[in-house]
C-alpha cells in the first residue's frame, strides 16, 4: 500500500523510525487490533462480492467437508459452485466462502448447519442444484445422511459423491485385506521416522542418497506414490544410509531394533516385489486423482 499512497508511505517510515530509536508510539494503524479489523473488512467485502455473483447466477451447488485445524478443532469448510456468463462464454466459478468451528458429526446436525449457513448468506435452499461431499456415512448415508436431509426439502439438489475420495477408499480397503501390504506401508512409515526424527540421521541420508523420504499419508492414498517413488528410485542409497547409521551412530535400543529390521526388509525380495507393484498402483491412483 505504501508504494501507491504517499500518506501510508510516510506513516510506515515514521513507524520504522520510532522502532529504530526505541520511541514508543501510543497509537498507529499497524496495531494488531487495527490489522484484524482491516482483515475482517476485507473478508466481508470479498464475501459480499461472491454472494452477489451467486444471487445473480441464482442456481448453485454446495460442497462441505470437515477438517481439523492445528489446534485439533474440527471445522466445516463451505464451497459454492455456480455458472456465470461473461463475454458470451459460460464459466464455472468455485468459491471458498466460509470456515466454521463445528464439533458435531451427525448428518442431521451438519444438514442444519448448512441450512443455517445458506440463511446467513441470504441464499435459498430451493436454488441449490447440487451437493458434493465425501463418502462418509454421516453425509452420504441413505437414511440419515446430510444429502438425504437436504433432498427431503429440495429434491433437485442432486448428490454427487467425491470421486477422488471414492478412489482413495478403494486403496484403503485393498490394503485392509492383506496383512503383508499393511506391514509394507507400516515399514515405509517407520523408515521415514527413523530418518526424520534425527537431524544427524537425516544428514547421512542427504549425503549418501541426496533424497527426501516422504511420510505415508493417512487420508490421501495418491500421496503415497511419493513415498514409494523415493524407495524404488533410491533403494541402494537408502540401504547404505541405514548401514552407515548403524555403524557410526550411537542409537537408542528401540531405534537400533528398527534399523536392524529395516535393513533386513530392504534386502528382501518381498520389499522389491511390493514396492514395484504398489508404485504402479499408486501412480495410477495419483493420475486419476489429478483428473478428478
Secondary structure, 3 states (H helix, E strand, C coil): CCCCCHHHHHHHHHHHHHHHHCCCCCCCCCCHHHHHHHHHHHHHHHHHHHHHHHHHHCCEEEEEEEEECCCCCEEEEEEEEEEEEECCEEEEEEEEEEEEECCCCCHHHHHHHHHHHHHHCCCCHHHEEEEECCCCHHHHCCCCCHHHHHHHHCCCCEECCCHHHHHHHHHHHHHHCCHHHHHHHHHHHHHHHHHHCCHHHHHHHHHHCCCCCCCCCCCCHHHHHHHHHHHHHCHHHHHHHHHHHHHHCCCCHHHHHHHHHHHHHHCCHHHHHHHHHHHHHHHHHHHHHHHC
